[in-house]
Structures are given as structure tokens and as C-alpha cells.
Amino acid sequence: MNPVATPFFFYLLAGTMIIGGILVITQKNAVHSALALITTLLAQAAIYLMLYAPFVAGVQIILYAGGIMVLFLFVIMLINMERSVKERQFNKQWLVGIVAAAALGGLLITVYTKGKDLFPEGRMTYGESQNTQAVATLLFDRNTGTYMFAFEIASLLLLVAIIGAVVMAKKRI
Amino acid sequence: MDALLHISTLHYLVLGAALFLLGVIGVLTRRNVVVVLMSIELILNAVNLNLVAFSRYWQGMPGHFGGPGALHGQVFAIFVITDAAAEAAVGLGILIAFFRNKETVNVDEVNLLKW
């Protein structure tokens, strides 16, 4: 199988994701943050395609970029944020926060450089055309469906979330 | 140079770590609740990227856990996306209720339970 994960596309998408992430946490206007987050999520869907996971990529686009971000944009437009744009954007612990994040990043870099040899590259012998089938087999199949019960619990979680969101957002029930 | 040009699992892990750190910085330093929730989405996406990268890694491995059917990471990523949807719905509902009471979206003013 020809490699799809060419370095050019990887670095292009990774750069898009990092720049999008930086814009998410630095923009003043929440709508701009949301648009940057959508860019990041779409680039991540493309990264999933490079990892031979087309089903997760589709779910990422439909659910994240299509569903969750629309919810975010609706809420941004429902509440009035004109005042918060003019205010200070970062709180008083910003220095502590950045130092803590840098410490976490140093830890991760140390672990990854020490453990580089733990990840030898295996050979892919699997066609991505069967990916959706294989994922569905894990989720739904009567004999091999390891995650069928977890799937049902997830639907229950979504039901509870819907009810919770309605109860929270409604003025009087 | 060769290590940079040959894309391995480690590259995806480093990208995931960078996204995770951006999300952590956003959660710790921003004052706008909506942006804090978006940073949480960034963190969840970083975790998803790691899960799918490890799924890809195990698919190329021999043995009991590896092989073509090692798609557990991708299934788990789907569950994480489901959780993210539920979390966003409830979080934004709380945000609307909070805005109705306080007329602000500043996290620092969420201090009713603080003594």
C-alpha cells in the first residue's frame, strides 16, 4: 500500500492545527475563537484520514464541526458578549498557568524522547475500505461486539445530557 | 532529518501533546466561559488524536492485541466524541442559566460556592 502519510501533508495539517489552537486561546471575540476551532477540527479530520480511520474522520466532521460547533455559535449569539470583548481577556493566574503548562510540556517531551524506541513502525496490511465495517463489528455484532453495552450506556448519557441541557436553559419548567 | 521526514507514531503523539498544552493554557488563563469550554474541546481532541494514532500503531503490530482488528482506539475515540457532545450541551446550558442570573460570562464571577 502506498503511504498516504507524506511528510508534507502531515506538517501542513499539523501547522494548521497548532495555529488554529493558538488562535482559539488568544482571540478576543468568541466567534473568532469558534471559527479557529472549526479549522482545527477539520484539519484533525484530515489527520484521521492519514491514520487510516475514515469513519472517525467522518464522525469528527459531522458531529464536531457540524454539531457541537453550531451549538457553540448559537450560544455565543444568544448571550450578549459585547461587554466581555472590551474587558481583560486573561485572568490573574496567567503566568502560573503558562508555567504549569510548560512543566507539563517538559514532562511529555522527556517521556517521548526517552521512549522513542518503544514505537517501532509495523507494516499495515489492512485496507481502509473495510474500516467502517470493522468498527461496526466491534460496536454492534452479536458475538464479537465488545462495546455493545458501552454503546447503549452512551445513548443513555446523551438522553440525560439532553434533559439536563433543557432543564438548565429553560426559564421555568 | 530522516527522523523528521519519516512520519511515525511519535509525530502524532507530539502533535497531540501540543494541542493538549494549548487547551490547558486556555482553561487556566482565559476569563471567558465560552473560550474555556472550547479549550476543553481542544483537550478532548488531543486525546482523540492519541487514541487513533495508537490504534494505527497496533494495527501494524503482530500478536494477540495487534493485527487488522485492533480498532479499539477508534471505537474509544467515537465514545469520547459522544461524551464531548454531552458535555458541550450541559456546559452551554449551565452557561445560559448563569448568564441569565449574572449578566456576565466571566469565570471569575462564578464564586457562589466559594467561602
Interface residues (C-beta under 8 A of the other chain):
Chain A: A5 T6 P7 F10 A14 M17 I18 G21 I22 V24 I25 Q27 A30 S33 A34 L37 T40 L41 Q44 I47 Y48 L51 Y52 A53 F55 V56 V59 Q60 L63 Y64 G67 I68 L71 F72 V75 I76 L78 I79 M81 R83 S84 E87 R88 Q89 F90 N91 Q93 W94 V96 G97 I98 A100 A101 L104 G105 L108 I109 Y112 K116 F119 E121 G122 R123 M124 T125 Y126 N131 A134 V135 L138 L139 T146 Y147 A150 A154 L157 L158 V160 A161 I162 G164 A165 V166 V167 M168 A169 K171
Chain B: L4 L5 H6 I7 S8 T9 L10 H11 Y12 L13 V14 L15 A17 A18 L19 F20 L21 L22 G23 V24 I25 G26 L28 T29 R30 R31 N32 V34 V35 L37 M38 S39 E41 L42 N45 N48 L49 V52 A53 S55 R56 Y57 Q59 G60 M61 P62 G66 P68 G69 L71 H72 Q74 V75 A77 I78 F79 I81 T82 D83 A84 A85 A86 E87 A88 A89 V90 L92 G93 I94 L95 I96 A97 F99 R100 T104 V105 N106 V107 D108
